[in-house]
Amino acid sequence: MGFFGKRNRGSGSSKLAANLRDEKQKFELIVNAIEDGVMLLDDQGVIQLFNPGAAKITGWSSDEATGLSATAVIKLVDTKNQPCEDSQNPLIQIFQTGQSIRVNDTILVTRSEKQLPIGLDISPLLSEDRQVTAAVVVFRDIADQRAEEQRRADFISTASHEMRTPVAAIEGYLALALNPKVTTIDNRARDYLEKAHSSTQHLGQLFQDLLTSAKAEDGRLSSHPVVVEMGAFLEQLSSDLKFAAEKKGLFTDFTVGSNSVINASHEAGGERVIRPLYFALVDAGRLREVVTNLYDNAVKYTPEGKVSMGLTGDAQVIQFYVRDTGPGIPPEDLPHLFQKFYRVDNSATRTIGGTGLGLFICRKIVELYSGRIWVESELGKGSSFFINFPRLSAQQAAEKQAAEVNSTELQPINSLASS
């Protein structure tokens, strides 16, 4: 009995080892069949697995890459060909933050020194005490995708630019036709012309949005950042925008300096506080586009209730928000809201015109100034759009303002002659 007992245990152990081998083989077959690059990093950032897809993209063989630091094999640079700093390198940040990272705007320098745009998705493997024990890296060559996007952007830019001219001419002639000092028309004709004029204005705005989105994608969007005190800027903008909300019967308010948690389901506090100064380096004109778009959307999609704007922050970050008490946004739509041409499909959006470009343009503008934009929403309880910008201290703001003044001052005649 003892002999057979030992033999049975040995047989079970063999079956377990065989099952483990089979599972490992299946895993390797799946990973090796994936065209994207796949890496497994240990807790020191050393490559433990490097599939054929990764080898094809990087130019490193699996044998050569395995055992090396991920940053030695996956060399990342920015669009200006500057090496990615450790504080911005997702292969390093994953072990510091412990949160999944997705990057779509980085460039890989291959082993042959070729630069290749790639998309990166990095997911941490966590222990029971939430420590990062490993990380799975998936990356893909997006050169063809970028080239196709560039062709589309070029077409949209050219078509929009060419179409704006005749549309502007039509709009101008319609405006003249509606001018009682120029023409005399009956009420029925005026009604037709007003509808045509409104449609032409909408078409002109569509072409303008298409042109702006194309410029935002390829980096041609004009921007002249200066020091802006966000409290005064947003207060004035809120005063200018509130009439559209009040015309619709909506309540409005503007709050500065509240450190309470911002929640779309609660009313803003009304306490009087000492107003701090929030300085940021932004283009005021571009920022006006962003806030106006968010505010107009809040008004359009809020049938009744309130539209609020607020500003707060800490020593490093400025945060402001536009909040409404509208129907809210379904959770499945939230991750896609800032994509080009994406619109929430419901009864409210079907009756309200739009191109699906406004929020995409907002995101691109905010990112110009190292900012972040996102939305929090709950069905039936409204939506809150948040924007964060790096905050300048009073000293930093003063130094940058002095530099702005010096850069615009005329040089003395002597210095011009000597140069």
C-alpha positions, 0 to 999 in steps of 0.5 A: 500500500505504501509503495502504491501510495508513493507511486500515486503521489508521484503520478499526481505530481507529474500530471501537475507538472505536465499541466503547467507545461501545457499552460505555459506553452499555450500562453507562449503560443498566444503571446507569440501570435500577437502582432503587437509588441508584448513585454513582461517586466519584473519589479525592477523594470527588467524584461522577462518576456519579449515576444516576436512582435516586440522584436519586429518593432524594436529590432531587438531579438527576444534573446538579446532583450530578455534580461535588459532594462526596459528603458535600454531597449524601449528608448522613447523621445518626444516630437522634438527628439528630446529623450523622455525624462524619467518623470515622464517615462511611462516605463518608469512611472508605472512602478511609481503610480501603480496605475494603468497608463496609455500613451498615444503620442510618443516616439520609439527609437529602434535599434537601428536608430529609426524613429517610429511613432507607437502607442503604449498600454502598460498595466501593473500587476499588484500584490495583496498589499497593492505593491507593483510586482510586475508590469505588462507592456503592449505597444504597437506601430502606429506609423500607418495610422498617423499617415492616414490621419495626416492625409485626412487632416490635410483633406479636411483642412484644404476642403474647409479653407476652400469652402469657407470663401463661397459660404461667406459670400452667400452669407454676406449676400443674404445679410444684404437681402435682409437689410431693410435699407437695401431691399424691400421684401414681404414677410414670407420671403424674409422668413425664407431668407432668415432660415437660409441665413441661419443655415449658412451661418451653421455651415460656416461654423462647421467649416471653421470647426473642421479647420480648427480641428485639423490645425489642432491635430497637426500642431498648427493651432496658433497660440500666444500664451501669457500670464493670466489671472484666472479669477478675474478672467473667468469672472468677466467671462461668466458675466458675458456668458450668463445672459444665454442661460438666463434667457432660457430661464436657468440660474447661474453663479460663479464661485472662486476659492472654495476648497470643498469637493466639487460635486455636480449633484450639490449646489455651490456654497455661498460663503464669502472668502478672501479671494486668492490669485490664480495665475496660469500661462495660457492664451486668453483667446484660446481659453475663451474658446474652451470655456465658451464651448463648455458653457454653451453646451451646458446651457443647450443640454440643460432644460431647467435648473442651474449652470455654474462656473467655479475656480479653486486650486492648490499651490501647484494646480488651478482647477475650474469647472462648468457644472450643469443640472441637465440629464447627465451623460451615460457612463459608456459615453464618458471615455469617448466624449473628447474624441473627434466627431463623437456625440452622445446618441440620445433624444436630447442630442438628436434635437440639438445640432452639433458637429462632435468637434467642440470637445475634441478642440477643447481637449487639444487647446487645454493640452497646449498648456500642459492642462487636463480636461475631464468630465464627471456625470451621473444620469439625472444629476447633471455633468461637471466638466473640469480643467486643471492647469499648472499654477504659477506662483506670484513671483513666477507670474511677475517674472514672466510678465516682466519678460513679456514687457521686455520682449515687446519693448523697442530696442534703442536706436544705438543698439539697433545700429550696432546689431 
